[in-house]
Amino acid sequence: MLSRGYLHIAVNMSTSNIPALTLDEIDDLLYFTRANEKDDLQQTINEVAQKYGCSKETVLEAGVDPESKNSTLHYCAANGLTGMYW
């Protein structure tokens, strides 16, 4: 696990029990990841996890753009933000 003061979440890429997020929730997750807004991202993840009664990891798994199929992992990798995700 990398440690640089970023959000640390290990991800299990299973497909069971992944909630259907709203487009606004997905947009927020992707934007905050892409923009390296770790505080806003963490707050959004917490709120969405509480809303759907799921883990933070599951929220990140569900954060996939329905058209491009880009995910929070995609934006972390594209921007070199490995510490944001792990």
ChimeraX commands (.cxc) that place a marker at each C-alpha (Angstrom):
marker #1 position 0.00,0.00,0.00 radius 0.5
marker #1 position 1.33,3.43,-0.91 radius 0.5
marker #1 position 1.25,6.13,1.72 radius 0.5
marker #1 position 1.36,9.76,0.64 radius 0.5
marker #1 position -1.48,11.29,2.62 radius 0.5
marker #1 position -4.03,10.28,0.02 radius 0.5
marker #1 position -7.21,8.29,0.37 radius 0.5
marker #1 position -6.27,4.67,1.03 radius 0.5
marker #1 position -8.76,2.05,-0.10 radius 0.5
marker #1 position -8.02,-1.47,-1.22 radius 0.5
marker #1 position -10.36,-2.61,-3.96 radius 0.5
marker #1 position -11.91,-5.99,-4.51 radius 0.5
marker #1 position -13.25,-5.89,-8.07 radius 0.5
marker #1 position -16.20,-8.22,-7.50 radius 0.5
marker #1 position -19.51,-7.49,-9.18 radius 0.5
marker #1 position -21.88,-8.57,-6.44 radius 0.5
marker #1 position -23.93,-6.01,-4.52 radius 0.5
marker #1 position -22.67,-2.99,-6.46 radius 0.5
marker #1 position -25.31,-0.24,-6.20 radius 0.5
marker #1 position -26.63,1.60,-9.24 radius 0.5
marker #1 position -25.36,5.11,-8.56 radius 0.5
marker #1 position -27.05,8.16,-10.01 radius 0.5
marker #1 position -25.34,9.96,-12.88 radius 0.5
marker #1 position -24.65,12.90,-10.54 radius 0.5
marker #1 position -22.95,10.61,-8.01 radius 0.5
marker #1 position -20.82,9.04,-10.74 radius 0.5
marker #1 position -19.94,12.47,-12.15 radius 0.5
marker #1 position -18.87,13.68,-8.70 radius 0.5
marker #1 position -16.71,10.62,-8.05 radius 0.5
marker #1 position -15.02,10.87,-11.43 radius 0.5
marker #1 position -14.52,14.63,-11.26 radius 0.5
marker #1 position -13.05,14.62,-7.76 radius 0.5
marker #1 position -10.72,11.77,-8.73 radius 0.5
marker #1 position -9.66,13.43,-11.97 radius 0.5
marker #1 position -9.11,16.79,-10.24 radius 0.5
marker #1 position -7.22,15.21,-7.29 radius 0.5
marker #1 position -9.76,16.68,-4.85 radius 0.5
marker #1 position -9.14,14.11,-2.14 radius 0.5
marker #1 position -11.24,15.77,0.60 radius 0.5
marker #1 position -14.28,16.16,-1.65 radius 0.5
marker #1 position -13.78,12.65,-2.99 radius 0.5
marker #1 position -13.59,11.16,0.49 radius 0.5
marker #1 position -16.70,13.06,1.60 radius 0.5
marker #1 position -18.64,11.92,-1.47 radius 0.5
marker #1 position -17.53,8.31,-1.01 radius 0.5
marker #1 position -18.64,8.39,2.64 radius 0.5
marker #1 position -22.02,9.93,1.79 radius 0.5
marker #1 position -22.74,7.49,-1.04 radius 0.5
marker #1 position -21.62,4.49,1.02 radius 0.5
marker #1 position -23.96,5.53,3.82 radius 0.5
marker #1 position -26.83,6.18,1.40 radius 0.5
marker #1 position -26.59,2.72,-0.17 radius 0.5
marker #1 position -25.43,0.87,2.95 radius 0.5
marker #1 position -22.31,-0.43,1.25 radius 0.5
marker #1 position -18.56,-0.23,1.68 radius 0.5
marker #1 position -16.38,2.60,0.40 radius 0.5
marker #1 position -14.66,0.12,-1.88 radius 0.5
marker #1 position -18.00,-0.77,-3.44 radius 0.5
marker #1 position -18.73,2.90,-4.11 radius 0.5
marker #1 position -15.46,3.18,-6.03 radius 0.5
marker #1 position -16.28,0.04,-8.00 radius 0.5
marker #1 position -19.66,1.53,-8.93 radius 0.5
marker #1 position -18.14,4.83,-10.07 radius 0.5
marker #1 position -18.03,4.01,-13.79 radius 0.5
marker #1 position -19.11,6.36,-16.56 radius 0.5
marker #1 position -21.92,4.53,-18.42 radius 0.5
marker #1 position -20.84,5.87,-21.83 radius 0.5
marker #1 position -17.03,5.85,-21.78 radius 0.5
marker #1 position -16.70,3.06,-19.19 radius 0.5
marker #1 position -14.01,5.15,-17.50 radius 0.5
marker #1 position -13.77,4.57,-13.76 radius 0.5
marker #1 position -12.18,6.16,-10.75 radius 0.5
marker #1 position -9.31,3.70,-11.22 radius 0.5
marker #1 position -8.93,4.89,-14.83 radius 0.5
marker #1 position -8.54,8.51,-13.75 radius 0.5
marker #1 position -6.13,7.67,-10.94 radius 0.5
marker #1 position -3.95,5.70,-13.33 radius 0.5
marker #1 position -4.17,8.31,-16.10 radius 0.5
marker #1 position -3.10,11.08,-13.74 radius 0.5
marker #1 position -0.48,9.11,-11.80 radius 0.5
marker #1 position -2.53,9.29,-8.61 radius 0.5
marker #1 position -1.93,5.78,-7.33 radius 0.5
marker #1 position -2.08,7.02,-3.76 radius 0.5
marker #1 position -5.64,8.21,-4.27 radius 0.5
marker #1 position -6.87,4.70,-4.84 radius 0.5
marker #1 position -4.81,2.30,-2.75 radius 0.5
marker link #1:1,2 radius 0.2
marker link #1:2,3 radius 0.2
marker link #1:3,4 radius 0.2
marker link #1:4,5 radius 0.2
marker link #1:5,6 radius 0.2
marker link #1:6,7 radius 0.2
marker link #1:7,8 radius 0.2
marker link #1:8,9 radius 0.2
marker link #1:9,10 radius 0.2
marker link #1:10,11 radius 0.2
marker link #1:11,12 radius 0.2
marker link #1:12,13 radius 0.2
marker link #1:13,14 radius 0.2
marker link #1:14,15 radius 0.2
marker link #1:15,16 radius 0.2
marker link #1:16,17 radius 0.2
marker link #1:17,18 radius 0.2
marker link #1:18,19 radius 0.2
marker link #1:19,20 radius 0.2
marker link #1:20,21 radius 0.2
marker link #1:21,22 radius 0.2
marker link #1:22,23 radius 0.2
marker link #1:23,24 radius 0.2
marker link #1:24,25 radius 0.2
marker link #1:25,26 radius 0.2
marker link #1:26,27 radius 0.2
marker link #1:27,28 radius 0.2
marker link #1:28,29 radius 0.2
marker link #1:29,30 radius 0.2
marker link #1:30,31 radius 0.2
marker link #1:31,32 radius 0.2
marker link #1:32,33 radius 0.2
marker link #1:33,34 radius 0.2
marker link #1:34,35 radius 0.2
marker link #1:35,36 radius 0.2
marker link #1:36,37 radius 0.2
marker link #1:37,38 radius 0.2
marker link #1:38,39 radius 0.2
marker link #1:39,40 radius 0.2
marker link #1:40,41 radius 0.2
marker link #1:41,42 radius 0.2
marker link #1:42,43 radius 0.2
marker link #1:43,44 radius 0.2
marker link #1:44,45 radius 0.2
marker link #1:45,46 radius 0.2
marker link #1:46,47 radius 0.2
marker link #1:47,48 radius 0.2
marker link #1:48,49 radius 0.2
marker link #1:49,50 radius 0.2
marker link #1:50,51 radius 0.2
marker link #1:51,52 radius 0.2
marker link #1:52,53 radius 0.2
marker link #1:53,54 radius 0.2
marker link #1:54,55 radius 0.2
marker link #1:55,56 radius 0.2
marker link #1:56,57 radius 0.2
marker link #1:57,58 radius 0.2
marker link #1:58,59 radius 0.2
marker link #1:59,60 radius 0.2
marker link #1:60,61 radius 0.2
marker link #1:61,62 radius 0.2
marker link #1:62,63 radius 0.2
marker link #1:63,64 radius 0.2
marker link #1:64,65 radius 0.2
marker link #1:65,66 radius 0.2
marker link #1:66,67 radius 0.2
marker link #1:67,68 radius 0.2
marker link #1:68,69 radius 0.2
marker link #1:69,70 radius 0.2
marker link #1:70,71 radius 0.2
marker link #1:71,72 radius 0.2
marker link #1:72,73 radius 0.2
marker link #1:73,74 radius 0.2
marker link #1:74,75 radius 0.2
marker link #1:75,76 radius 0.2
marker link #1:76,77 radius 0.2
marker link #1:77,78 radius 0.2
marker link #1:78,79 radius 0.2
marker link #1:79,80 radius 0.2
marker link #1:80,81 radius 0.2
marker link #1:81,82 radius 0.2
marker link #1:82,83 radius 0.2
marker link #1:83,84 radius 0.2
marker link #1:84,85 radius 0.2
marker link #1:85,86 radius 0.2
view
